[in-house]
Amino acid sequence: MLEQILCIDDDPITLMLCKKVISKSEFSNEIITAQNGEEALLHFNTLKYTNSKNNVNKKPELIFLDLNMPVMGGWEFLDHFTSEDYAEFNTANVIVLSSTIDPEDLAKAKKYPIIIDFLSKPITIPMLEYLKRKIDI
């Protein structure tokens, strides 16, 4: 079981569904959410700049990321997140969750080594079982 997962999506229903499915499948102890890439980066900045020993252990091990969001979308988030500014958090793997699987997006995802899979929404228990095997949980 993972300690913490971050779900980044602008749709509150998708976030609620993610929380319910992840909790039911005992995939993670804690699920945190952000409504766009900017909000997610603010979370990481808070972890980075708050001098608390608890924060060191509170970084997400896995990120479920939507691509199309207002304010800051998934690609822009990834550009920032994979920069040196966030290097200490790049141990988190990223699963792209998208409502449409565009071949161009699949090709673009290959340039980000932290993306370990590209899956179609909504998240399901069989999908989480597949990910447990893939990332050896």
PyMOL commands that set and color helices and strands:
alter all, ss='L'
color gray80, all
select helices_A, chain A and resi 12-24+37-49+53-56+74-81+84-89+103-109+125-134
alter helices_A, ss='H'
color red, helices_A
select strands_A, chain A and resi 2-8+28-34+62-65+93-98+115-120
alter strands_A, ss='S'
color yellow, strands_A
deselect
rebuild
show_as cartoon
